[in-house]
């Protein structure tokens, strides 16, 4: 989000070179034409080479039919009440609330809270 102040992303480390990132996205600034808003979750692997997927978006709506002018990944944001879980790492991201002001998420790993983001 292009708004002064507040936390925009939260990072949950899952390994020496891997992490999940939760980013609050709104239809503002560079994202003014965004097809969906909410929490964009992506997996980062700093050991992966460019072109081999160092950053991969986790699509919350893989079966959604995007509106004209939008792509499948444009619809990837997680809405309030949705949860992402990676059973391999124990990572979990819960989208607790969202609105014009931003999103509230809870990040945890293997049953313990790791981070909190709003805004």
C-alpha positions in Angstrom: 0.0 0.0 0.0 1.2 3.5 -0.8 0.1 5.1 2.4 2.4 6.8 5.0 2.8 5.1 8.3 1.7 1.7 9.5 3.0 -1.8 8.7 2.6 -2.9 5.1 4.0 -6.4 5.2 4.7 -9.1 7.7 7.3 -11.8 7.2 7.3 -15.4 8.6 10.6 -17.1 8.3 10.3 -20.8 7.5 13.9 -21.8 6.9 17.4 -20.5 6.3 16.6 -19.1 2.9 12.7 -19.2 2.9 9.9 -17.2 4.3 6.3 -16.3 3.7 5.3 -12.7 3.2 1.8 -11.2 3.9 1.3 -7.9 2.1 -1.7 -5.6 2.5 -3.0 -4.6 -0.9 -5.4 -1.8 -1.8 -6.6 -0.2 -5.0 -4.5 2.9 -4.5 -1.4 4.5 -6.0 0.5 2.0 -8.3 -2.3 -0.6 -7.5 -5.1 1.8 -8.4 -6.4 -0.6 -11.0 -6.1 -3.7 -8.8 -8.7 -6.4 -9.6 -8.8 -7.5 -6.0 -7.7 -6.2 -2.6 -6.8 -7.9 0.6 -3.7 -9.8 1.8 -1.3 -11.0 -0.9 0.7 -14.0 0.3 3.9 -15.1 -1.3 6.7 -17.5 -0.7 10.2 -16.3 -1.0 13.3 -18.5 -1.4 16.5 -16.5 -1.6 18.4 -19.6 -2.7 16.3 -19.9 -5.9 17.8 -18.4 -9.0 16.0 -15.7 -11.0 13.7 -17.5 -13.4 13.4 -20.5 -11.1 10.8 -18.8 -8.9 12.5 -17.0 -6.0 9.1 -15.4 -5.3 5.9 -17.3 -5.8 2.4 -15.9 -5.2 0.1 -18.2 -3.2 -3.3 -17.8 -5.0 -6.2 -17.6 -2.6 -8.7 -18.0 -5.5 -7.1 -20.4 -8.0 -10.5 -21.4 -9.6 -12.0 -17.9 -9.8 -12.8 -16.5 -13.2 -11.1 -13.1 -13.4 -13.1 -10.2 -14.8 -12.1 -8.8 -18.2 -8.7 -7.1 -18.1 -7.6 -9.2 -15.1 -5.4 -12.3 -14.9 -5.7 -15.3 -12.6 -3.0 -13.9 -10.2 -4.8 -10.6 -10.1 -7.4 -12.4 -8.0 -4.9 -14.0 -5.6 -5.5 -11.8 -2.5 -6.9 -13.4 0.7 -10.0 -11.8 2.2 -10.9 -11.6 5.9 -11.8 -15.1 7.3 -9.4 -16.9 5.0 -6.4 -18.9 6.1 -3.3 -20.1 4.4 -1.5 -23.1 5.9 1.7 -24.8 4.7 1.7 -28.3 6.3 5.4 -28.9 5.3 6.7 -25.9 7.4 3.9 -25.5 9.9 3.4 -21.9 8.7 -0.1 -20.4 9.0 -1.4 -17.0 8.0 -4.9 -16.0 9.2 -6.5 -12.9 7.7 -8.5 -11.6 10.7 -10.0 -8.4 9.4 -9.8 -6.0 6.5 -11.2 -2.7 5.2 -10.3 0.6 3.8 -7.7 1.2 6.4 -5.9 -2.1 5.7 -5.7 -5.6 7.0 -5.1 -7.5 10.3 -3.3 -10.8 10.0 -1.9 -13.4 12.4 1.2 -15.3 11.4 2.2 -18.4 13.3 4.4 -21.4 12.9 3.9 -24.8 14.5 1.3 -23.4 16.9 3.0 -20.3 18.2 2.4 -16.7 17.2 5.2 -15.2 15.2 4.0 -11.7 13.9 1.1 -9.3 13.6 0.4 -6.7 10.9 -2.2 -4.1 10.4 -2.5 -1.2 8.0 
